[in-house]
Amino acid sequence: MTKNFLKQYKKSKIFSNLNIIAFSLVLALAINFFIIDNINIWKNLKTSVLEAKNTEKKAQLFLETQKNNIILKNSKDLKNVKDLSFSLSYNPNNIKIEKIFCKNSTNIIKIENTPGISSFIIKYNNLSLNNNSNICKINLTKKEKKSEQINLINSNFSDNTWETFLLTTSWVTF
């Protein structure tokens, strides 16, 4: 009889310990979801850790589409810019660059040696660009109405000391 009593005592002790652990876990999660995060629970209860928080990290220079135009923007502040250079890679059979307008520029140099790759050098007089500024507006035309990729490549700028800074770039579907 004492053996049964000891076995029963051990079982009840294990179950009570498991109940305390489960209650502590539920309490910790509740505090985290409701008090600390104070955000939507369903967003956090996703099956993939990678899907839990979607953050968009933009390149230092990136493109945005607006009807028949592409806007060149920056995601970081650029200080004391003397010149800014970038290249666009695209399908020359369907896309043609008509005009490029860059505000506050003194000169725009367009270099085309290969069909489908256009390089631009934009000269400034010691200009500082705040983040998310519209640097250039590029007017494009398409022969056919189909989606095309336009890649922004080989971008950099020089400051007033003529030090060159390489910039990260991106692409856009047009």
Residue pairs with C-beta under 8 A, 6 or more apart in sequence:
33 39
33 41
33 44
37 44
43 52
44 52
46 52
58 75
58 170
59 75
59 152
59 167
59 168
59 169
59 170
60 74
60 75
60 76
60 155
60 167
60 168
60 169
61 72
61 73
61 74
61 75
61 86
61 135
61 152
61 155
61 167
61 168
61 169
61 170
62 72
62 73
62 74
62 75
62 152
62 169
62 170
62 172
63 70
63 71
63 72
63 73
63 150
63 152
63 170
63 171
63 172
64 70
64 71
64 73
64 172
65 71
65 172
65 173
65 174
68 139
68 140
68 141
68 142
69 137
69 138
69 139
69 140
70 137
70 138
70 140
70 150
70 172
70 174
71 134
71 136
71 137
71 138
72 86
72 134
72 135
72 136
72 137
72 138
72 152
73 132
73 133
73 134
73 135
74 129
74 131
74 132
74 133
74 135
75 131
75 132
76 131
77 128
77 129
77 130
77 131
78 84
78 128
78 129
78 157
79 128
79 159
80 126
80 127
80 128
80 159
80 160
80 161
81 124
81 126
81 127
81 128
81 129
81 157
81 158
81 159
82 123
82 124
82 125
82 126
82 157
82 158
82 159
82 160
82 162
83 121
83 122
83 123
83 124
83 157
83 158
84 121
84 122
84 124
84 135
84 155
84 156
84 157
85 119
85 120
85 121
85 122
85 154
85 155
85 156
85 157
86 119
86 120
86 152
86 153
86 154
86 155
86 156
86 167
86 169
87 117
87 118
87 119
87 120
87 152
87 153
87 154
87 155
88 97
88 117
88 118
88 119
88 120
88 138
88 150
88 151
88 152
88 153
89 116
89 117
89 150
89 151
89 153
90 97
90 116
90 117
90 118
90 148
90 149
90 150
90 151
91 116
91 148
91 149
92 115
92 116
93 143
94 142
94 143
94 144
94 146
94 148
95 140
95 141
95 142
95 148
95 150
95 174
96 140
96 141
96 142
96 143
97 118
97 138
97 139
97 140
98 139
98 140
98 141
99 138
99 139
100 108
100 110
100 120
100 136
100 137
100 138
100 139
101 136
101 137
101 138
101 139
102 108
102 122
102 135
102 136
102 137
103 134
103 135
103 136
104 124
104 127
105 122
105 123
105 124
106 123
106 124
106 125
107 122
107 123
108 120
108 121
108 122
108 123
109 120
109 121
109 122
109 123
110 118
110 119
110 120
111 118
111 119
111 120
111 121
112 118
112 119
119 154
120 136
122 135
122 136
126 160
129 135
140 150
140 174
142 148
142 174
147 173
147 174
148 173
148 174
149 171
149 172
149 173
149 174
150 171
150 172
150 173
150 174
151 169
151 171
152 169
152 170
152 171
152 172
153 169
154 169
155 166
155 167
155 168
155 169
156 164
156 165
156 166
156 167
157 164
157 165
157 167
158 164
158 165
159 165
